[in-house]
Amino acid sequence: MVKWFLLERAVVIALLHQYSLWLRIDPAITVAIAEVESNFNPRAIGDQGQSYGVMQLHLQGAGAGHDPHELLNFQTNIELGVNYLQRCLAAAGYLLDDAVSAYNQGISGWQMRGRSVNQGYVDKVMERYSHYTANPPERLVAEYVVEALLGD
């Protein structure tokens, strides 16, 4: 029996990887953020109904100007999320820890408060980033596809 959720996860990770490469971002950090934010779930809704999709885009942050239905389209969500991460990286002078903090609390929040308010989140993402640096996301895509199609 095909495990559709694993195929969906493979597609999500493949898109994260591709959009990251297009914007010259290390795919390992994008995949790490998506895992921490939603565990790659394109239907995830958080922050009391204010954040949506794989990248958990907030209606008054990276998802501003988009309705929830749009943000639950995983391709749109990933494109917007990776673009927002690029803006966070630029705002943080390409310092990865600071960019991750800015992604989580918003660029203006990070500029006002720094990363001490969400250091736990930053640490969790950086731990997953280290994992994906050692185990490239494109390998994970292949593993999920094989498991989805051939697993028990």
N, C-alpha and C positions, 0 to 999 in steps of 0.2 A: 504494500500500500504506500502511495506517495505521501510524504510528510510535507504538506503545502506550506506550513509555517516556516520550515527550514528553507524552502525555495524562496519564499518572500524575504526572509532574512538575508539570503545570498544576494538577491537583487538590491536590497537596501544597501548592503555593504559595498557592492559593486558600484552603485551610484555615488556613494560617499567617496569612494576611491577615485572615480573619474572626475567628479566636480573638484575634488582637492587638487588633482594633477593639473586641471585646466587653470586653476588659480595659483599654482605653484606653492601649495600648502602640503606639508607632509601628511599623507593619508592616515598615518597612525594616530595623529592628534585628533583628526576629525572623527575617526571611528571610535576613539576613546571617549570623546565628548558624547557622541550618539549613544554609546553603550551606557554611560552613566546617566544621561538624561532620560532615556526611554527604554533601554535594553533593546534597541532597534525596532521598537514597536511603532509602526506608522499610524496607529489609532490611539496612541497615548494622549491622555488629557490630564494636565496637572495644574498646580497653583489655583485650586478652586475654580477650574474651568477657564483659566486665563492663558494657559500655555498648551501648545498643540504639536502633535506629530513626533517624528523621529528626533528632531533637533530641539523639541520643546520650545517653540517660538512663542513668545509672550505677545499678547494683543497690544500692549503698550510699549513694547520693545522691538525686537527684531521682526515681529509679525505685524507691526503697526501698518494700517492701511489695507490689511487683508482680513477677510472674514474667516471664521473657524473652518468652514467647509473647504476653502482654498488651502488652508494650512494643514488640513488632513490629507491632502493629495501628497503622497510621499515624494514625488519628483519635485514639485514646487517647494515643499518644505525643506528638502535637502539643498536645493539650489539657493534658497533664501538663507538657510542656516550657514552654509559654507561661505557665502558672500559676507554675511555678518561676521563670521569668524575672521575673515580677511580684514575687515574694518577694525576688529578688536586687535588683531596683530599689529596693524599699522599704528593704532592709537597707543599701544603699549611698547612701541619701539622694537617690535618683534621679539620681545621677551616672553617666552612661552607661558610661564606661570602667571604673569600679569594679564596676558591675553585671555587665558582660560578664566581667570577671575572676572575680567570684563565681560566675557561671554555670558557668564552666569548671572551677574548682577547688573549688567548694562554698562556701557562705556562711561556714562556720566556718574553712575554709582561707584564704579571702580575709581574714577578720577577723584571723587570726593572722599571715599572711605578707604581706598587701598584694598589689599586682598586679605587683611586680617579678619574681616567679617565672614569670609567664605573659604578660609584656608583648608578646612576639611574637604570641601568639594574639590578644590584645586589638587589636594593630595591624592584624592581618589582618581581623578582624571589622569594625573601624572603617573600613577601606578599602572593604570590601564595603558597609557601611552608607552610606558616602558615595555609592557607585555607585547603590544602591537609592533613596536620597533624590532623586537626579537622574533616575532611571529607575524610576518607581513599580512595585512588584511586580504590581499588577493589570494593567498593560500587558504585563508579561512573560507572564502567564497567557494572555492573548489571543494573543500571538505564538506561544507553544508549541502552542496548540490549532490555529491556522492551519497552522503548519509540520507538525504531526502529521498533519493531514488532507489538506493540499494539497502538501506537500513531495515532492521526488522520491524 
